[in-house]
Amino acid sequence: MALKKRKKQGVEINSSSMADIAFLLLIFFLVTTTVDTDKGLSLVLPEKGEITEVKKDNIKNLLINANGQILLDEQPVTIGQVRERARAMMQANPFVIFSVKTDAQTKYDIYIDVIDQLKQANATRISIAEPEY
């Protein structure tokens, strides 16, 4: 007698609730995940139109050209020297204001490094001048 081969029945997985599970997992991870935000430079800007008279002796110019060369009070310095010179200037005159001015072609990294050096020197009075085009 010949035996008949039985066909295997296909097994089906009920996928009607898969979308619900995926949606719940998505919501769970969105709610529990924290996103790191860059803090950037913390500068307090004056109100618009506010004008304050400043003595010329209190202003120290910090110029950065397109090649990344830095002049602090008309003396060439490196990025590493900015902090030490700024500290010395603040000890000599506690009311010193650092006016940072760049060229339009100055690399942003150099500009940020100079601002960071001033912040590390505990400079609280930093003026950012508009670059010339």
N, CA and C of each residue as an Amber inpcrd file, in Angstrom:
protein
   399
   0.8260000  -1.1350000   0.0000000   0.0000000   0.0000000   0.0000000
   0.9010000   1.2390000   0.0000000   0.5530000   2.1470000  -0.7850000
   1.3420000   3.3760000  -0.9280000   0.8930000   4.3950000   0.1130000
   1.8860000   4.9440000   0.7610000   1.5860000   5.9820000   1.7520000
   1.5530000   7.3350000   1.0610000   0.5630000   8.0920000   1.4420000
   0.4540000   9.4220000   0.8690000   1.2770000  10.3990000   1.7200000
   2.0050000  11.2080000   1.0210000   2.7810000  12.2180000   1.7260000
   1.8570000  13.3490000   2.1320000   2.0160000  13.7110000   3.3720000
   1.2070000  14.8300000   3.8430000   1.9380000  16.1310000   3.5430000
   1.1770000  17.0720000   3.1510000   1.7470000  18.3880000   2.9210000
   1.9110000  19.0750000   4.2690000   3.0690000  19.7040000   4.3960000
   3.2800000  20.4450000   5.6370000   2.4570000  21.7090000   5.5890000
   1.8010000  21.9370000   6.6780000   1.0020000  23.1470000   6.7490000
   1.9240000  24.3090000   7.1240000   1.7680000  25.4180000   6.4240000
   2.5810000  26.5990000   6.7030000   2.1890000  27.1880000   8.0450000
   3.1830000  27.5940000   8.7890000   2.9360000  28.1940000  10.0810000
   2.8690000  29.7060000   9.8830000   1.8240000  30.3010000  10.3540000
   1.6530000  31.7340000  10.2110000   1.8550000  32.4090000  11.5620000
   2.5490000  33.5150000  11.5020000   2.7290000  34.3110000  12.7070000
   1.7520000  35.4750000  12.6210000   1.0260000  35.6420000  13.6600000
   0.0420000  36.7060000  13.6720000   0.7920000  38.0400000  13.7670000
   0.7320000  38.8300000  12.7280000   1.4810000  40.0950000  12.6920000
   0.5640000  41.3090000  12.8420000  -0.6040000  41.0860000  13.2800000
  -1.5280000  42.2200000  13.4140000  -1.1040000  43.1750000  14.5330000
  -0.3970000  42.6920000  15.5360000  -0.0080000  43.5820000  16.6380000
   1.4480000  44.0440000  16.5190000   2.1500000  43.6820000  15.4540000
   3.5460000  44.0930000  15.2810000   3.6820000  45.6130000  15.1910000
   2.7890000  46.2580000  14.4970000   2.8570000  47.7120000  14.3750000
   2.6580000  48.3660000  15.7360000   1.7660000  47.8260000  16.5380000
   1.5410000  48.3760000  17.8740000   2.7850000  48.2260000  18.7490000
   3.4260000  47.0710000  18.6770000   4.6250000  46.8350000  19.4800000
   5.7510000  47.7720000  19.0340000   5.9310000  47.9220000  17.7240000
   6.9670000  48.8200000  17.2100000   6.6870000  50.2570000  17.6420000
   5.4550000  50.6660000  17.5950000   5.0840000  52.0140000  18.0000000
   5.3470000  52.2220000  19.4950000   5.0170000  51.2610000  20.3260000
   5.2580000  51.3660000  21.7640000   6.7530000  51.4130000  22.0810000
   7.5520000  50.6200000  21.3780000   9.0010000  50.6660000  21.5730000
   9.5690000  52.0240000  21.1660000   9.0650000  52.5590000  20.0770000
   9.5110000  53.8650000  19.6180000   9.1930000  54.9350000  20.6560000
   7.9910000  54.9240000  21.1720000   7.5940000  55.8880000  22.1960000
   8.4560000  55.7210000  23.4470000   8.6930000  54.4780000  23.8440000
   9.5100000  54.2130000  25.0360000  10.9080000  54.8090000  24.8890000
  11.5620000  54.5700000  23.7520000  12.9180000  55.0810000  23.5630000
  12.9480000  56.6000000  23.3930000  11.9220000  57.1760000  22.8150000
  11.8680000  58.6260000  22.7010000  11.7170000  59.2980000  24.0680000
  10.9500000  58.6870000  24.9350000  10.7040000  59.2650000  26.2470000
  11.9120000  59.0890000  27.1680000  12.5890000  57.9680000  27.0910000
  13.6810000  57.6830000  28.0260000  15.0440000  58.1820000  27.5610000
  15.1880000  58.5700000  26.3070000  16.4810000  59.0130000  25.7950000
  16.6700000  60.5030000  26.0450000  17.8710000  60.8620000  26.5040000
  18.2030000  62.2740000  26.6680000  19.1370000  62.6770000  25.5430000
  19.0020000  63.9010000  25.1000000  19.8200000  64.4000000  24.0130000
  20.7840000  65.4320000  24.5750000  22.0740000  65.2310000  24.3090000
  23.0700000  66.2060000  24.7360000  22.9960000  67.4230000  23.8350000
  23.0130000  68.5740000  24.4370000  22.9860000  69.8080000  23.6600000
  24.2940000  70.5460000  23.8640000  24.7910000  71.1370000  22.8170000
  26.0000000  71.9420000  22.9190000  25.6540000  73.2450000  23.6190000
  26.4940000  73.6210000  24.5380000  26.2320000  74.8410000  25.2780000
  26.7580000  76.0650000  24.5560000  27.7660000  75.8900000  23.7390000
  28.3020000  77.0120000  22.9880000  29.0090000  78.0070000  23.8870000
  29.1490000  79.1960000  23.4050000  29.7960000  80.2560000  24.1670000
  28.7530000  80.9480000  25.0210000  29.0470000  81.0930000  26.2860000
  28.1010000  81.7840000  27.1660000  28.5220000  83.2490000  27.2630000
  27.8790000  84.0550000  26.4600000  28.1570000  85.4840000  26.4580000
  26.8850000  86.2380000  26.7810000  27.0130000  87.2480000  27.6240000
  25.8780000  88.0960000  27.9530000  25.9800000  89.3300000  27.0650000
  25.0000000  89.5090000  26.2180000  25.0080000  90.6320000  25.2970000
  24.2220000  91.7950000  25.8780000  24.6740000  93.0120000  25.6260000
  23.9350000  94.1720000  26.1410000  22.6330000  94.3650000  25.3790000
  21.7540000  95.1410000  25.9680000  20.4840000  95.4440000  25.3140000
  20.7350000  96.2630000  24.0600000  19.8370000  96.1500000  23.1070000
  19.9660000  96.8840000  21.8590000  19.8700000  98.3780000  22.1390000
  20.8110000  99.1240000  21.5590000  20.8060000 100.5600000  21.7210000
  21.5040000 101.0560000  22.9760000  21.9580000 100.1440000  23.8160000
  22.6260000 100.5400000  25.0470000  24.0490000 100.9820000  24.7110000
  24.3980000 102.1900000  25.0910000  25.7170000 102.7300000  24.8060000
  26.3950000 103.0410000  26.1280000  27.6180000 102.5430000  26.2830000
  28.3810000 102.7730000  27.4930000  29.7180000 103.4080000  27.1100000
  30.0490000 104.4850000  27.7600000  31.3410000 105.1420000  27.5150000
  32.4400000 104.3610000  28.2340000  33.5300000 104.1030000  27.5160000
  34.6420000 103.3410000  28.0680000  35.9230000 104.1280000  27.8340000
  36.8010000 104.1250000  28.8320000  38.0920000 104.7790000  28.6730000
  38.9280000 104.0100000  27.6520000  39.6290000 104.7420000  26.8210000
  40.4720000 104.1080000  25.7990000  41.5810000 103.2660000  26.4250000
  42.0300000 103.6410000  27.6220000  43.0980000 102.8840000  28.2940000
  42.6360000 101.4910000  28.7120000  41.3320000 101.3140000  28.8800000
  40.7950000 100.0280000  29.3310000  40.5960000  99.0330000  28.1920000
  40.7150000  99.4690000  26.9540000  40.4610000  98.5850000  25.8110000
  41.7770000  98.0170000  25.2930000  41.8320000  96.6960000  25.2090000
  42.9820000  95.9950000  24.6330000  42.4900000  95.2810000  23.3760000
  43.0510000  95.6390000  22.2420000  42.6320000  95.0510000  20.9650000
  43.2960000  93.7060000  20.7570000  42.5020000  92.7510000  20.3480000
  42.9890000  91.4220000  20.0090000  42.5500000  91.1620000  18.5730000
  43.4910000  91.2180000  17.6620000  43.1920000  91.1050000  16.2370000
  43.6440000  89.7530000  15.7180000  42.8080000  89.1410000  14.8770000
  43.1380000  87.8530000  14.2580000  42.9950000  88.0340000  12.7540000
  44.0720000  87.7610000  12.0130000  43.9800000  87.9200000  10.5600000
  43.5370000  86.6230000   9.8940000  43.4410000  86.6410000   8.5810000
  42.9420000  85.4800000   7.8260000  43.8670000  84.2770000   7.9370000
  45.1530000  84.4890000   8.2180000  46.1200000  83.3890000   8.3370000
  46.1690000  82.8070000   9.7420000  45.4050000  83.3700000  10.6640000
  45.3800000  82.8690000  12.0350000  46.4170000  83.5090000  12.9250000
  47.0970000  84.5380000  12.4460000  48.0770000  85.2370000  13.2710000
  47.3380000  86.1920000  14.2040000  47.8300000  86.2890000  15.4410000
  47.1230000  87.0390000  16.4730000  47.9910000  88.1960000  16.9540000
  47.3700000  89.3630000  17.0920000  48.0190000  90.5270000  17.6860000
  47.2270000  90.9080000  18.9330000  47.9130000  90.9380000  20.0700000
  47.2900000  91.3680000  21.3170000  47.9530000  92.6730000  21.7250000
  47.1910000  93.7490000  21.6500000  47.6970000  95.0860000  21.9530000
  48.9330000  95.3910000  21.1010000  48.8330000  95.0900000  19.8150000
  49.8450000  95.3310000  18.7820000  51.1110000  94.5030000  18.9480000
  51.0450000  93.4380000  19.7400000  52.1760000  92.5260000  19.9190000
  51.7810000  91.1500000  19.3890000  52.5840000  90.5360000  18.4990000
  52.2320000  89.2030000  18.0060000  52.3330000  88.1540000  19.1180000
  51.3000000  87.3210000  19.2180000  51.2630000  86.2500000  20.2190000
  50.7330000  84.9840000  19.5620000  50.9750000  83.8560000  20.2080000
  50.3800000  82.5930000  19.7680000  49.1090000  82.3630000  20.5870000
  48.3410000  81.3820000  20.1850000  47.0980000  81.0800000  20.9190000
  47.4060000  80.7010000  22.3600000  48.4930000  79.9620000  22.5710000
  48.8630000  79.5480000  23.9240000  49.2890000  80.6950000  24.8190000
  49.7470000  81.7960000  24.2370000  50.1950000  82.9430000  25.0320000
  49.0590000  83.8950000  25.3790000  47.9270000  83.7710000  24.7270000
  46.8170000  84.7100000  24.9470000  46.3690000  84.6850000  26.4030000
  46.2410000  83.5020000  26.9900000  45.7560000  83.3810000  28.3670000
  46.6950000  84.0790000  29.3550000  47.9990000  83.8250000  29.2290000
  48.9600000  84.4050000  30.1670000  49.0150000  85.9300000  30.0370000
  49.0320000  86.4130000  28.8070000  49.0780000  87.8650000  28.5940000
  47.7860000  88.5310000  29.0920000  46.6570000  87.8590000  28.8800000
  45.3780000  88.4100000  29.3360000  45.3460000  88.4910000  30.8600000
  45.8420000  87.4610000  31.5260000  45.8840000  87.4810000  32.9920000
  46.7630000  88.6270000  33.4950000  47.9160000  88.8100000  32.8550000
  48.8170000  89.8920000  33.2660000  48.1550000  91.2520000  33.0620000
  47.4360000  91.4140000  31.9620000  46.7560000  92.6820000  31.6930000
  45.6320000  92.9300000  32.6910000  44.9410000  91.8650000  33.0970000
  43.8510000  92.0260000  34.0610000  44.3840000  92.3190000  35.4600000
  45.5740000  91.8040000  35.7900000  46.1680000  92.1290000  37.0850000
  46.6070000  93.5900000  37.1330000  47.1110000  94.0820000  36.0030000
  47.5440000  95.4790000  35.9390000  46.3510000  96.4350000  35.9390000
  45.2580000  96.0190000  35.2810000  44.0680000  96.8680000  35.1790000
  42.8280000  95.9690000  35.2640000  42.1300000  95.9330000  36.3950000
  40.9730000  95.0410000  36.5400000  39.7810000  95.4280000  35.6710000
  39.8010000  96.6180000  35.0820000  38.6860000  97.0660000  34.2510000
  38.9590000  96.8850000  32.7640000  39.9620000  96.0790000  32.4260000
  40.3470000  95.8990000  31.0240000  39.2390000  95.1940000  30.2420000
  39.0480000  95.6330000  29.0050000  38.0800000  95.0230000  28.0850000
  38.8610000  94.5260000  26.8820000  38.6660000  93.2610000  26.5230000
  39.3420000  92.6910000  25.3660000  38.4210000  92.8040000  24.1580000
  38.8580000  93.5540000  23.1760000  38.0860000  93.7250000  21.9460000
  38.6380000  92.7730000  20.8980000  37.8810000  91.7150000  20.5910000
  38.3130000  90.6900000  19.6390000  37.7570000  91.0450000  18.2670000
  38.6600000  91.1950000  17.3210000  38.2540000  91.5330000  15.9590000
  38.9530000  90.5750000  15.0010000  38.2030000  90.0370000  14.0690000
  38.7580000  89.0730000  13.1200000  38.6240000  89.5960000  11.7040000
  39.3210000  88.9340000  10.8230000  39.1530000  89.1580000   9.3920000
  37.9720000  88.3020000   8.9460000  37.3540000  88.6710000   7.8430000
  36.2090000  87.8980000   7.3490000  36.6190000  86.4810000   6.9560000
  37.8910000  86.2620000   6.6340000  38.3640000  84.9460000   6.1900000
  38.9980000  84.1290000   7.3160000  38.9640000  84.6200000   8.5410000
  39.5510000  83.8960000   9.6710000  38.7930000  82.5990000   9.9130000
  39.5430000  81.5350000  10.1790000  38.9020000  80.2490000  10.4530000
  38.1980000  80.3120000  11.8020000  37.0400000  79.7210000  11.8430000
  36.2010000  79.7650000  13.0380000  36.8830000  79.0780000  14.2210000
  37.6370000  77.9980000  13.9600000  38.3120000  77.2690000  15.0360000
  39.2980000  78.1640000  15.7920000  40.0400000  78.9740000  15.0590000
  41.0160000  79.8590000  15.6840000  40.2890000  80.9010000  16.5380000
  39.2170000  81.4320000  15.9980000  38.4140000  82.4310000  16.7260000
  37.8990000  81.8500000  18.0480000  37.3650000  80.6440000  18.0050000
  36.8370000  79.9940000  19.2150000  37.9660000  79.6950000  20.1930000
  39.1300000  79.2650000  19.6820000  40.2670000  78.9960000  20.5670000
  40.7040000  80.2560000  21.3090000  40.7100000  81.3890000  20.6260000
  41.0960000  82.6500000  21.2660000  40.0800000  83.0380000  22.3360000
  38.7880000  82.9150000  22.0290000  37.7460000  83.2230000  23.0220000
  37.8780000  82.2840000  24.2290000  38.1610000  81.0020000  23.9740000
  38.3490000  80.0410000  25.0630000  39.5310000  80.4310000  25.9440000
  40.6180000  80.8850000  25.3270000  41.7850000  81.3050000  26.1020000
  41.4420000  82.5010000  26.9960000  40.6610000  83.4240000  26.4780000
  40.2360000  84.5690000  27.2970000  39.3500000  84.1120000  28.4510000
  38.4640000  83.1670000  28.1890000  37.5880000  82.6370000  29.2430000
  38.4100000  81.9220000  30.3150000  39.4440000  81.1690000  29.8970000
  40.3040000  80.4690000  30.8570000  41.1230000  81.4470000  31.6940000
  41.3570000  82.6270000  31.1580000  42.0700000  83.6580000  31.9110000
  41.1140000  84.4120000  32.8310000  39.8620000  83.9820000  32.8860000
  38.8100000  84.6010000  33.7050000  38.4670000  86.0140000  33.2530000
  38.5740000  86.2490000  31.9640000  38.1820000  87.5450000  31.4140000
  36.6580000  87.5880000  31.3390000  36.0750000  88.5950000  31.9590000
  34.6170000  88.7150000  31.9420000  34.1580000  89.8120000  31.0030000
  35.0640000  90.6590000  30.5880000  34.7180000  91.7540000  29.6870000
  35.3580000  91.4950000  28.3260000  34.5630000  90.9230000  27.4520000
  35.0310000  90.6130000  26.0970000  34.0900000  91.2830000  25.1110000
  34.6580000  92.0580000  24.2260000  33.8710000  92.7200000  23.1880000
  34.1900000  92.0430000  21.8590000  33.1470000  91.6860000  21.1380000
  33.3420000  91.0380000  19.8390000  33.0240000  92.0630000  18.7700000
  34.0600000  92.4970000  18.0670000  33.8930000  93.4970000  17.0310000
  33.5150000  92.8210000  15.7130000  32.7900000  93.5240000  14.9040000
  32.3360000  92.9880000  13.6250000  33.5180000  92.9480000  12.6520000
  33.7010000  91.8040000  11.9600000  34.8130000  91.7280000  11.0060000
  34.6000000  92.6360000   9.8080000  35.6940000  93.1240000   9.2430000
  35.6080000  93.9670000   8.0690000  35.6180000  93.0960000   6.8290000
  34.7970000  93.4560000   5.8560000  34.7060000  92.6860000   4.6170000
  35.3710000  93.4030000   3.4840000
